[in-house]
Amino acid sequence: MSTETGLQGFQRRHLRALANPLNALVQVGDSGATEAVIRAIDAALRDHELIKVRMHQPEDKHGLAEALAERSGAELCGVVGHTVILFRRNPERPRIRIPER
């Protein structure tokens, strides 16, 4: 499914396309990646596998996006504006099929 470093480019593209109609489930405020935000992201990923996270005017949006992905154990699929797309497969009930080549 993926390389040692995570998802391949075409897989990220597929997930970004699936995320297009989704609304952001988690909002990150001025405090950044707090424990409460990470818990909310963890719960949303457990329930949905693919989520959008909205950041409120971050100083370094790519750095914050990488921190959110790392701390939640998710794959960073992309950053569009101030919105981060994260994916983490549910080990018990996987819902999203990742394309293979």
C-alpha positions in Angstrom: 0.0 0.0 0.0 2.6 2.6 0.9 6.3 3.1 1.1 8.4 3.2 4.3 8.0 6.9 4.3 4.2 6.8 4.0 1.8 7.3 1.1 2.9 7.7 -2.4 2.0 10.8 -4.4 -0.9 9.2 -6.4 -2.3 7.9 -3.1 -2.2 11.3 -1.5 -3.9 12.8 -4.6 -6.7 10.2 -4.4 -7.2 11.0 -0.7 -7.3 14.7 -1.4 -10.0 14.2 -4.0 -12.0 12.1 -1.5 -11.6 14.9 1.1 -12.8 17.7 -1.3 -16.5 17.6 -0.3 -15.8 17.1 3.4 -16.2 19.8 6.1 -13.5 20.5 8.7 -14.2 18.4 11.8 -11.5 20.0 14.0 -10.6 23.7 14.5 -7.1 24.7 15.6 -7.1 28.0 17.4 -4.3 30.5 18.3 -3.0 28.1 20.9 -1.9 25.6 18.2 -1.5 21.9 18.6 -2.7 21.5 22.2 -3.4 18.1 23.8 -7.2 18.8 23.5 -6.8 19.4 19.7 -4.7 16.2 19.3 -7.4 14.2 21.2 -10.1 15.7 19.0 -8.1 14.8 15.9 -7.4 11.3 17.2 -11.2 10.7 17.8 -12.1 12.1 14.4 -9.6 9.9 12.6 -10.7 6.9 14.5 -14.3 7.5 13.4 -13.7 8.8 9.8 -10.1 7.8 8.7 -10.0 10.9 6.5 -10.5 14.4 8.0 -10.0 18.0 7.4 -8.5 20.3 10.1 -9.0 24.0 9.9 -6.1 26.2 11.3 -6.8 29.8 12.4 -4.1 32.0 11.0 -1.0 29.9 11.8 2.4 31.5 11.6 3.8 28.4 9.9 1.0 26.4 8.5 3.2 23.7 7.0 5.1 23.2 10.2 1.8 23.0 12.2 0.3 20.6 9.7 3.4 18.3 10.0 3.2 18.5 13.8 -0.5 17.6 13.8 0.1 14.6 11.6 3.1 13.4 13.6 1.4 13.8 17.0 -1.8 12.1 15.8 0.0 9.3 14.0 -1.7 10.3 10.7 -0.5 10.8 7.2 -0.4 14.4 5.9 -2.2 14.3 2.6 -2.0 18.0 1.9 -2.5 21.6 3.0 -5.0 23.7 1.1 -5.2 27.3 2.3 -5.5 27.0 6.1 -7.0 23.5 5.9 -5.0 20.3 6.6 -6.1 16.9 5.2 -5.1 13.9 7.4 -5.5 10.2 6.9 -5.1 7.3 9.3 -6.4 3.9 8.5 -8.7 2.3 11.1 -7.1 -1.1 11.9 -10.3 -2.7 12.9 -12.8 -1.3 10.3 -11.0 0.2 7.3 -13.4 2.1 5.1 -11.3 3.9 2.5 -9.6 1.9 -0.2 -6.2 3.2 -1.1 -5.3 2.6 -4.8 -2.3 0.4 -5.6 0.1 0.5 -8.6 
